[in-house]
Amino acid sequence: MNGIVASKGIAIGKAYLYTQNEIEMDMTLTDDVEQEINKYNTGKEKTRVQLTEIINKAVKTLGEDKAMVFEAHLTMLDDPTLEENVINKVKEHKQRIEVAVSQAIEEIAAIFESLDDEYMRERAADVRDVGKRLLFNIAGIKMQSLDSLEEEVIVIANDLVPSDTATMDVQKVLGFITEVGGKTSHTAIMARTLEIPAIVGTGTCLSEIRDGDIIIINAIEGEVIINPTDEELKKYENIKQKILADKKKLELLKDLPAETTDGYSVQLFANIGTVKDMNGVLRNGAEGIGLYRTEFIYMDSNNFPSEDEQFEHYKTVGEMMEGKEVIIRTLDIGGDKGLPYFKFQEELNPFLGWRAVRMCLDRKDIFKTQLRAILRASKYGNLSMMIPMIISIEEIEKVKAIIEECKKELRAEKIPFDEQIKVGIMIETPSAVMMADKMAKEVDFFSIGTNDLTQYTLAVDRGNEAISKLYESFHPAVLRSIKMVIDASHTAGIPTGMCGEFASDERAVLLLLAMGLDEFSMSASSIPIVKNIIRKVTMSQIKEILEYVMELNTSEQIIKYMDNIVLELLN
């Protein structure tokens, strides 16, 4: 069967089917409100104790950064909106507590699933994980876990929630296969953290695989082989050993520069969402942070985070990077990305709606709180600001005026900050591409957001599965746009980076390098792979490749050609 590669590698072992019992819901109404609320409080306290134990175990097995997932689970458990909703269902609608909790959890999960951002959509699984644990504790039923496996296995499940991966015996789990999930699902993120091969989104693994079946996870090509032949076992064991040897070689690149064989060097930065991502950044030798997605600070809060709260987040990251650049993207929310504590108007086309800098300029109070926090934190690290969704010079001028206003206030309050802090913009709209030569004179740097740039250039909703085949960053129009932006920035004497997924695509790296991209920002785990490719080529070699590609007419031709180039390079 086939699925989505969540964590690359090869795993061979016995299948272990992992399923949870379902709780039977009593849908009859009740008048004993006090009893139902007492059951809720008892179940909540049991859940709190269990989550605290999971946090302690996760610190040891996954590290403090990943253990913070469960700190967030504790926050969800104590969310006053959740409790208010649950109690209201019991008091006003006479629902039994299990029904009330189940419905309230699903309502919150649905909010996350409605968001455009794939990472945030996948967080619905975290909400359901907390909800399921709470429900089991209310019902007095013990949950299954992966903490006492008797032998090495490949786990087969519908999905793995955070508490599953935190409590599992990592010495016994060789790999994961799940029916649901994508590249940004919790299962995928944890598999990459643990460096365990995983394939998700197979759809049918629980019905097609039996306990004890011998399984090969080919998490290179997204393939699962059930009960393989001796010949297949030998073939994939050899591939597995080669991958392990290659991985050890990549580890040796950590402190080496991202430099071509003829001496041309670029910077490899990392994308982060929260402070908890920093361990991977430091472990993989990132030269800076190219994208700090600050919206997660807002989404993980029960209200708009204060200036002091934000200051602590930005200060911590700045100090951890020890003078290396940290590019903080200002609040990129609104329209299709909601907040549970702030009401956004419904829009017919949220992708083109009230979001990012548009919201910030309209809600100057929210914007200034963040800008002041960034400015204050700039004393403790090499911080830069990056403004998303820019379409005009007027917007840049308005943003710069508000930044100056914040600086003036901080000077009056005698609060120190970096007077020379850099201000850049994201290039993710066709208008920004067309105006890049003018905009380059107004800012300190560009960063290309290929996810949205592809969407807007091709008029393809990247969240719409019906037209997903049309969404392609290798489209000649997108490549021409990228080159136009890089050329415009260099003419004006400023650098251009890229923080979209395209920056870590092995095929794209060579083209972007030849175009003159100055900084590549990506998931930290991708840095060694990209560095390895860069260190295998010369600029003259890749300029010839780029020249040929820019003459091709279709994305299909470009992808086929680049696949062959990368294959030759890595073999």
MIROMAR-389351 format. One record per residue: residue in one letter; x, y, z of N, C-alpha, C, CB in turn. Coordinates in steps of 0.05 Angstrom, whole numbers, plus 5000, padded with zeros to 4 digits. Each point is the difference from the previous one (the first is absolute). Glycine has a CB too. Example, Ala and Ser with C-alpha at 12.3 -4.5 7.8 and 13.67 -1.06 7.14 Angstrom:
REM MIROMAR-389351
A526448865156498250245000501850245000496249775025S503150444961501650245001498550225014502449874957
//
This chain:
REM MIROMAR-389351
M501749765000498350245000501850255000496349755025N502550474968501550254998498950215020500949914952G500950285055499250215019501950234997498149675032I501850524987501650245000502549955018495950304992V506449764997502549985015500050225022502549804960A497450115065500050205022502850035011495349885011S506249904989502850005011501649804983498550145048K503549954938501449834981501649775014500350404969G499949385017501649775009498849744992501550275038I499849514970499049734994499749865027502249984954A495649895051499649845024498949734992499250415028I501849384986499149724995499449875027502849974957G494849925045499349885026497149895000503250305022K496049615002497349885004498050225004502049595020A495650374970497850195003498849975027499149994951Y500250245062498650015025497650184996504249915028L493449984972497650164995499250145027498549694963Y501450575035499550175024497450144997504950065008T493149855008497350124998499150075028498949754958Q499450455044498850085026497049925001503350395003N495849535021497249945003498450264997501149615031E496550374960498250234998498250025025500149974949I499350275060498350045023497150014990503650255025E494749584987497250014993498650245014499949494995M498850674989498750245010497149955008503050274971D496349815053497249995009498650264992501249695039M497150304940498950254989497550095015501849874956T497349985064497750085016500750255016498249525002L499850645004500450255015500049945030497850274964T503349915052500249965029499250265015503749664993D495250305031499450235017502050035022495249944990D506649865013502050015022502550154991498249565018V501550704979502250174990502449985018496650314980E503049695046502350005019501749754996497350275032Q501449504965501549754996501750014975496449755024E502450364954501550014975502450195002495749914975I503950315039502350195003502149885018496950394994N502349465027502049875017501749804984496950065040K501749794942501549814983502050144982495949705000Y503250544990501850164984502550095015496050164974N503649945050502250105016501949775008497150365018T501849414989501749775007501749914975496649855035G502050134942501449924976502250204992495949764985K503550495019501950214993502549995017496250294986E503549655040502349985018501749754993497450235036K501349554958501549764991501650064975496449705020T502350454961501450074975502450185006495649964975R504150225043502250195007502449845011496650365010V502849445007502249845012501449844978497549965043Q500949924938501249844979501750184981496149685003L502950554990501550184982502650095013495750154979T504249905047502550075014502049784999497450305030E501749454973501849774998501149974971497449775037I500950284944500849994971502150214995495549824986I504250425025501950224996502849915010496350355004N503749535020502649925012501349784983498250115046K500249714943501149794984500950114973497149665022A501350524967500750124973502650165002495150024989V505450115033502550155003502449814996497850335032K502049434979502249814999500249874972499449915049T498350034939500149854974500150184975497649645023L501150594979499750174976501550275003495649784992G505150295033501350265004498050215009503449894965E497650325048498250205012498350144979503350075035D497849974940498550144980497449864993504350194982K495949545013497649854993498249955024502649784963A498550215061498349975024498150245003503749735022M497150504966498250235003497349964986504150285002V495849524980497449944988497949945022502349824958F498750045062498149915022499550225020501749544994E500150655007499450255015497650134987504950065015A495149944958497750114986497549845005503150174964H497249575039497749835006498850075027502049634973L499750435046499050085027498550274997503949765022T497250424961498650254995497249954988504550234994M495449594987497449934987498149895021502349904957L498749935061498349885021498850215018502949594999D498650625006499150225017498750234985503649875032D496050104943498850214984497350075011502549854959P497150405050497450075011497749994980502450295032T498249754942498049984980498949714998502250384974L499649435027499249724999498349935024504249884976E496750195048498549935024497250145000504349955026E495650304966497550154999498149874981502450425011N498649494966498349864980498949745011502850214963V499049645050499249745011497850035021504649824991I496050365029498150045022497350114989503850095031N496350084949497550104988498449784988502350444991K499049374995498549784988498749825021503350014962V498049975061498849835021497750155014504549785007K496050475000498050155014497650084983503650175029E496949944948497950104983498649794983502550424999H499149384991498949804982499749725012502050264963K498849725063499749755016501549774987495550165015Q506649904971501649784988501749865021500150254956R500449495040501849865018502950104993496949595003I504850395017502650134998501749904977499950075049E500049664945501549894978499250134973500649575026V496850464971498950124975500850294998496149685001A503750465022500750295000502950044994496450085034V505449764978502950034994500649934971501049895049S497849894942500549914972499350224980499249525014Q498450604990499150204981501750265002495349815003A505450275021501650245004502749974988497650105042I503749674961502649954988499850014970501349715039E496750164949499750004971499650284989498049545003E500650635012499550284991502750154999495449995020I506349974999502750135000501749894978499750085050A500349654947501649874979499250104972500549595030A496850454967499050094974501150284993495949735007I504550445013501250274995502849974989497250195038F504449634973502749964990499949884972501749935047E496549884948499949884974499150194978499049575023S499750654984499050194980502250204992495449955019L506950044995502250194993501449934975500550095048D500650114938501449954975502749875005497750394980D503749695041502749915006500049705007501350465016E500149384968500049715003500949915028500849954952Y501250195059501149935026497850055021504650134986M493950095012497950065020497649814997501550485000R497949434975497949814996500649745015498950204955E503649725043500849755013499950015030502949914961R497050345051499950025029497349915011503250384997A494849584985497549895010500449735013497650244963A504549615028500649745012500950045030501349824955D500150405051500850055027497550055018504350204984V493849955005497550065015498649735006499650464979R500249375001498549755003501549815019498150054954D504649975046501649845019499350065029503749984965V496350285041499350095027497149925006503250394997G495049654984497249935004499649705005498850384971K502649455014499649715003501049925028500549934950R501850175058501149935026498150095022504750054983L494150195014498150105020497549825001501750474992L497449454984497649834999500549735012498650234959F503749655036500649745012500250015030502549884958N498650345052500250045029497350055013504650184994I493649964992497350055010498549735001500050474981A500549364999498649744998501349795017498550124954G503949945056501449805017501249774984497050135037I503749924938501149794983503050064995495549934977K506149865025502950034996500750014971500949765043M500750444949500850034972502349804993498550495000Q501549414976502349844991502450184996496949664978S505550235024502450164995502149834987499050305039L503149834952502349864986502449995018498250144956D501449885071502350025018501149735010498250445014S500549344979500949745010500049784978498350135046L502949954932500149804977502149795007498750364967E500749395025501749785007502249944979496249815025E503550294951502049964979499950244981499549505003E502550504979500250224980497749964980505050035005V493650194989497649994983499850244982497749735035I500650244944499250234984497150055008503249904961V496250345049497450075010498150074977502150165044I495649714956497950054980497650125014501649614970A497650635023497850135014498450184981502749995042N494950084967498450194985501550275001495749765011D505350315013501650245004501449975027496850294973L505449855031501450015025499850285011503149624987V495850405037499750275013502550065016495049955001P505450295007502550085015500649825024499150464985S498949475031500649845023500949714993496650275025D502649644952500949734990503050014996495649914978T505350295007502950014994501750085024498850124953A500150035065501650085024500449785019498250454995T499949365007500249795020501149744988496250205024M504149784950500849754987502949935008496950094962D503749655037502749905004501550044973498549665036V503150554962501250074974502149804992499250475010Q501749365008502049794993498649774986502850135039K494549854963498649784988498550074975499649815046V500050454949498450084976501950054977496450205029L503449644950501750034977498950204979501549535007G495950504993498750184981497050035005503549884966F495350315020497150055003498749984972500750305040I496949594960498250034976497350075010502649654973T496350575017497350095008498150034977502050235039E495449764967498050034979499650294992497849585017V502550605003499550284995502550165005495249955013G504750324982502250185006501550094975500549775043G501050444960501650114978502850065010495950204979K505749955005502850055007500350175025501149974952T496850195055500250175023498349905023500850384970S498249375028498549885023501949955023496749794968H502250185055501749955024501649754996496650225029T502249574960501549754995502450044983495749755004A504050414975502250064982502250165014496849994961I502450215054502050175014501649835020497050404994M501649445022501349845020501849784987496250095032A502849794946501649804986502750124991495849764986R504150495004502450134991501850075024497650194960T501249895062501550065024501549755010496750365012L501849424989501249745009501749874978496149955032E503750164944501449884977499249714995503950315009I493549654992498849744995498550014974499549915049P501049904932498550004974497049995005504049784978A494550385006497150015004498650064974500650135047I497249744948498250064977497250045012502849724967V496050515025497350065010498150034977502050245039G495449784967498050044980499649764981501150485003T499349285007499649764982497149944996504349825016G494050265002497149964997499049735010500350314962T501249485033498949735005501949815015497350064959C504850045054502049825011498949815022503450344990L494749755026498949835021498449764989499850405030S498949644947498449794989501649814982496150305001E506249794989501649844982502449865013498650314964I502149775060502349895014499049855025503150374982R498149405023499249845024502350015020497049704973D502350265053502149985020502049794993496750155035G505949924967502149804995500949984971498149755037D500550384944501050014972502750134999495350034983I506449875000502650134996499650244981502649565007I498450675001499550254985502750134992495650065024I504550054952502150184992498850274996502749634978I498450575037499250284995502150124982497750045045N501550024930501850134981499350305001500549584970A500550565051499350285003502050184985498149905045I502650004931501450164980498050064978504649805012E494049994980498150024978497149995009503449794970G496150195056497350005011498549744995499950484992E501649305013498949734993500149825025501650064952V496449785051499949805021499849724987497850325033I504149504974500049734989499249815022503650114966I494249735030499049825020500949724994496050295008N505249575012501149734997501849974975495949835023P506350324976501850004977501449734995500750495008T500349484967501649764994502850035011497349934958D504249855043502750015010501750194984499649525015E499950494958501550184983499450295007499949654964E497650415042499250285007501350075027495749964975L504349855044501250055026503050074998496649695021K504750164962502950044996500550284987500749504996K497750564984500350254985499750245019498249784958Y499650225059499550235017501850015024495349984985E505849795023501950015022502650144991498149575019N502750384956502350134988499550314997501249574975I496450505016499450294998500050135027497249914960K501849955060499950105028502950065010495749755009Q506150064986502750045009501450234986500249515010K499250534964501150224985499050275011500449714959I497050305047498850255011501350075027495749894977L504849915040501350055026502850114996497349635021A504150254959502850094995500050294989501449534990D496750534992499750274989499450215021498549804957K499850115062499250185022502450085017495449795000K506350025005502450065016501850204985499749545021K500450434953501650194984498850285002501349634969L496050395030498750265001500550145027496549834969E503750015052500550125027502750145001497249645020L504750274963502650125000500050284987502049544997L495850534989499850264987499150235018499049754958K500150185066498750195018501550275002498349615026D504350384978501550255004501450104975500649855047L498950024930501250094975498250204986502449554995P498750634988498350204987498449884977503450345012A494449794981498449924977501350144976495649955026E506449914962501750134980500449814977502350265036T497549854940500549844976503049924998496150234976T504549585007502849914997501850224989498449544994D500450674993501750224990499850255018499449824954G499750145072500250215020497750195003504749964991Y493049994996497750195003498449905024499950104950S499650085069498649915024497350155004504449905021V493749964992497450115008499549945029498249954952Q499750165059499249955027497749805002501750465013L498549355005497849825005498750055027502249654971F495450465029498550075024497849805005501050494992A497849535032497849825007497450155005503449695021N494450184974497350105006499249895028498750044950I500250135067499049915025497250115005504749975018G493849894999497350095009500050105028498049684968T503650185049500250085028502849945010495149905008V505450195017502649965013500749705000499350415028K498749424974500549715003501449884975496049975030D504050174948501349904975503050055000495750084976M505350065044502850095000502049785002498450425020N501049364994501949785002500849894973498049885044G500050094938500649904973501650204984495949745002V503650525003501550214986503049985007495950305001L504649685025502849995009501449744992498850305038R499649484964501249744994500849974971497249815036N501350324946500549974971501850224988495649774997G505550405020501950204990498850234984503249645000A494450445007498850234985501650255006495449805003E504950374976501650245003498350245009503149834964G494350125039498250215009497249904999503250364984I494949815023497149944998498950184977499649875050G499550004929499050164977497050065002503549794973L495150075045497150045003499249915028499249944951Y500150255066498949955026497050064997504350115026R494049684973497150034996498750085027500149654962T499650605042499150095026497049955005503550354998E495049584981497149955005499549785019499250164954F502849655049499649785019499850105029502449694968I499050535038499950115027497150095005504950164998Y493849964982497350095002498049775002501350424975M499249375008498149784999500249825025500450014951D501949995063500449845024499050155025503949774978S495050475018499250165023496950025001504350274997N494749805027497150035003499150294995500149635034N501850554961499450284993502450114986496850065039F503050194951502350114986502450025020496950264969P505449615024502250005018501150295005501249544984S499650515041500950275007502850054989497349975042E503550284959502650084991502249855016498250454988D501449525038502049865016500249704993499250335037E498549554958499949714993501549964974495649945023Q503850234957501449974974503050065002495750134977F504950075039502850085004501749765010498550475010E500449385008501449775011500549794979498050085045H500149874938500349804978502350094981495149885003Y504750374988502050104980502850035013496350254976K503849835048502650035015501349725002498250405026T500349404982501149735003501249904975496649915035V502050114942501049914974502550164993495449864985G504550405018502350174994502549925015496950374990E502849585036502349925017501049724992498250285037M500049544957500849734992501649994974496049835023M503550364959501450014974502750145002495550004978E505150125045502750115006501150184978500849595027G497650604965501050204980499349934971503650095031K495449674964499249934973497350134995502649565000E496850504974497650154994497449845005502650254966V495549895046497349885005498050194986501449785045I497350124934498050164985497249935011503050024958I495850185055497449965013497850114981502050035046R496349794945497750084983497850115018501249664965T497950585029497850125016497449844995502250464999L495949595018497649845001498749954972499250185046D500849564947498949924974497449845005504649994979I493350165027497549875007497650174990502149795041G495650094959497650144991498849874975501950425018G495749644976498749874977499649715004502050344971D499949495019499749715001501449885025499850004951K501750165064501249915025498750145024504449904976G493949955038498550125022501449985027495949904975L503150255044500949985028497449945016504050324994P496249515026497649935015498950235016501649545003Y500150675003499150225017499550264984502549795037F497650194936499650244984498249944977504650185014K493349974983498049954979500850134974496449965035F504149874944500550104973497449984984504949865002Q494650344981497649984983500449784979499150495008E498749384985500149804979500550134974496949705025E504850184958500850124974499549804978503450295022L495749804955499549834977502749874991496050284987N506149885013502649904991502250085021498550034951P501849825070501850075022502950024991496949795031F503950064948502850024991500750284990499849524988L498150625003500550284990498850205020499949834952G499850095072498550165019501650165020496549674994W502250375029501150175022501949835016495850285002R506849734992501949835012502850145002497549594983A504250295032502850085002500350305004501249624971V500450525012500550285004497550174998504649934982R493449985003497550154997498650025027499549844952M500449945062498850005027501650175019498149544992C504650435006501850155019499850304996503049615000L496750484975499850294996497350105009503149964961D494849885038497450085009499849995031498049844957R503449965054500049975029502850075011496449644998K504150625001502650115007500849935029499250374968D498849605050500549945028501349725002496150285015I502949524970501149735000502850004988495349814997F505050344981502550014985502250135017497450024957K502050205056502050145016500949835024497950444986T500449415025500749825023502249814991495450035019Q504349854957502049824989502550144992496449704984L503450535003502450144991501750095024497550164959R501249945062501550085024501449775012496750375008A502049394993501249765012502549924984495549855016I504350164957502349934983502250205004496949794966L502550465034502050215004501549965027497350324972R501249645049501249965027501849755000496050225021A503149574965501649755000502550034982495849745007S504250464975502350034982502650075015496850154964K503049945061502350055016501549745007497850415019Y500849374980501049745009500849814978497350065041G502650034934500749834978499950154974498249615024N502650264955500150124973497349964986505049924997L493050245011497349964991499450194976498649875046S499750024936499050164977497049964999504349954974M494350255014497149974997499349944970499250325039M498849524957499149944973497050034998503949684993I495150484988497250064998498749834977500850475017P497149384989498849824980497850144984501049625029M498450264947497750074983500150294990497449675026I505050444969500250274990499350014970503650095034I494850114959499350044971500750274989496349685007S504650515011500450274990502150155016495350014985I505850205003501950185013498650145024502550074956E494950005040498550135021500049845026497150224965E502549525032500049835024502750005014496549714979I505650285006502750015011500450265015501849714963E497450515026500350265013498450025026500750214955K496949685045498350005024501349835022495950074972V505149705021501349825019502550145012498349594975K503350525008502550145010499350235018502349874958A495550275037499150235017499249905027498550254959I500149525042499249895026502549905016495549874981I506450015005502549915013501450245012500449614968E499850615017501350245010498550115025501650114953E495749875046498450095023500749835025496350144968C504049605028500749825023502850075010497149644981K504850415000502750075008500050265017501849784959K496750415032499850265014499049965029499250244956E498849595047498849945026502149875018495449954980L506049855010502049855016502350195008498849574976R502050615006502150195007499150175024501750014952A495850085046498950185021499849845027497450264966E502149485032499949835024502749905009495449874986K506750214999502849925005500349695000500650435028I498049454954500249714996501949954976495349915020P506949954983501949964978499049814979503650095033F497349954942499449824978502050054978495050005012D505049834968501950034978499050214981501449525004E499950714996499150234983500249934970501550325036Q500349494957500449934972498549744992504550235002I493649695013498549754994499150004971498649965048K501849824938499249984972497149944997504649834989V494250294990497249954994499849904971498550365033G500449404963499749894974497149924994504749835003I494850084973497349934993499949724987498850484994M499049395009499649754985498950064972499149755043I502150114938499050034972498349754995504150274984E493349775016498149774996497650074983501549835044T498550414945497850084982501150094973497250145040P501449824939500950094973500650305000497349644979S501250525036500550295000502850065012495050095004A505749765017502650045012502349924981498049925045V501549884939501949914980500450234979498749515006M499150594984500150214979501250265011496049794978M503750265048501150255012502649955015495350175003A505949604993502349935016502350204997498749524995D501750594981502250194996499650255017500749824954K496750275049499450245015500049935030497250184963M501749605045499949925028502749955012495549804991A506450104992502749945010501450255010500249634967K499050615024501250255009498850095027500750134953E497249735056498650095025500649825024496450194971V504849575024500349815022502949895000495149874997D505549975024502749905003500449724988500250265042F497749594954500249744988497349904990503949895030F496249914952497649864991500149715010499750304959S497949585045499949715004497649904984502150035047I498449784936497949914982498549775013502750134960G494649915043498349795011498749854977499150275041T502249514951499149864976497349875002504849924990N494450015034497449875003497750184990501749745040D498350514970497950184991500650124972499150115048L503549944947500750114973499049814978504050235020T496449514984499049804980497050024998503949705010Q494750315013497150015000498950244986500149765043Y501150474963498950254988500850034971500250215045T502249714948500950024972498449824981504650105017L494849664993498549814983497050015004504049715002A495050455017497250025007498949725007499450394969V502249475048499349735008499949995031502149804958D495550155053499749975029501649755009495350224999R506849835017501749775007498749815020503950304992G493849775019498649825018497849854986501150315037N498549734937497849874985501049754986497850454994E501449325017501049744989499149964971499949815046A497950304946499049964973501950114978495350025019I506250194989501850134980502949995010496350304985S504349525034502749985012502149954979498049845042K501350014936502049944980501050254985497849544995L500650675006500850254987501950175017495650004976Y504549945050501850155018502849894997496150095033E505650064954502749904995502150234999498049614974S503850395045502050215002502149994978499350005049F500849774936501849984977498750114975502149595021H495650524981498750134977501950224989495249895018P505250124956501850214990499450285009500649714960A496850365044499350275008501050055029495949994970V504049815047501050035027503050035000496149735018L505350114967502950014998500950274989500349514993R498350594987500750274989499650225021498749844954S499150135061499450205021502350005021495049944993I505849835015502249985020502550134990498049575017K502850374958502450114989499850314998500849574974M496850535018499650284998500550145027496749924962V502349965059500350115027502950015009495449845012I506049944984502849985007501750214985499549515010D500050514964501550194984499550295009499749684961A497750385045499350275009501450075027495649964976S504549855042501250055026503050044997496549725022H504850134961502950034997500750274986500449504998T497950584984500550264987499850235021498149824957A500150145063499750205021502049965023495250044988G506349745011502049965021499049875026502350384981I495449485017499049865024499849704994497450425015P502649415006499949714996497149904998504349965024T495449814964497449864999500349725011498750264959G499549675059499949735011497449874991502750145040M496949614968497649864994499249835024501149994951C496450045058499249855024497749814994501450395028G497849584947497949814992501249724998497550374976E500749435021500949724999501949954976495649875021F504250294959501649974976503050015006496350204973A504449955048502950045006501449745009498950465014S499549344994501249745008499649784980499350145047D499449924930499649804979502749964986495150134994E505949625007502649944989500350084971500349625032R497550364953500150084971500150304997497549594988A501150555030499950294998502550145009495149975007V506349905012502450135012502050084979499349725041L501250114940502050064979499150244983501349514999L496150514995499050224983500250265016496949684976L502350315049500150245017502850105005495849845022L506049974981502850075004501150144975500649605031A498750294946500950124974498850274996500549554981M497050505029498750264998501350215018495749774989G505850145031501450185018498650045026501650224960L496549605048498750025026502150015022495949754982D503950445036502050045020499749835025500450464984E497049485023499549865025497749814996501750395027F498749364981497949794998499149945029502049804957S495450215047498949945027498149774998500650485015M499649335004498549754998499749875027501649944953S497049835048499949845024502949925007495349824990A505450195035502849965008501149734990499250295040S499149514961501049734992500849984971497049815035S502150384948500650004971502850134995495150014990I506050135029502450154995502449834991498450325034P502149454979502349844991499749894971500749875048I496850074945499549894973500550224979496549685018V502550564987500450224982503050084998495350175010K506049835013502850075001501749804983499450215046N499849544956501449794985499950054970499049685037I498650394953499650064972501750234991495349825002I504650405013501550254993503049944999496450285022R504649554995502949955001500949804979499850085049K498449834934500749814978500250134973497849655027V501550614970499850134974501850244997495349834997T505150264978501350264995497950194989504549774990M496050495013498150204991499749994969501250295040S501049664947499949994970498249774991504650214997Q495649575017498449764994497050065004503949705014I495450425008497150045005498950234984500749825046K501050374946499050224983499249894973503050335024E498449474966499349874975497349865003504849954988I494849925036497549865005497750205001502549655027L497950584986497950205002499350114973501650125046E500549934938499550124973498349814983504450235003Y496149515000498449804985497149995010504249734992V495550275035497449985013498250244993502149745037M499150504962498450244995498950014971502850245034E498249584949499049994973497849794997504550154984L495149685037497949804999497250125004503349655017N494750224972497350124999498149905021500750064952T499949715060498149885019501349925026497249854961S501350145060501149915026500749704998497350355025E501249504960500649724997502749954988495149914994Q505650254985502749974987502250085020497950114955I501650105061502050105019500449795022498750484991I499249415020500249815022501549754990495850175021K503549734955501349764990503050044996495749884977Y505050365012502850064996501550025026498750244958M500149905062501450055026500249745016498350475000D499749354997500149745014502549854991495049985003N505550024971502449864989502650135009497349874960I502750405041502450145009500749935029498950374969V499149635049500449945028500949715003496650355013L502149474972500749725001502949954994495349894987E505750254992502849974992501950115022498650054952L500650175060501750135020500349835025498550444983L499349435025500049865026501049714998496350305014N504049614962500949724996502949994989495249864992
//
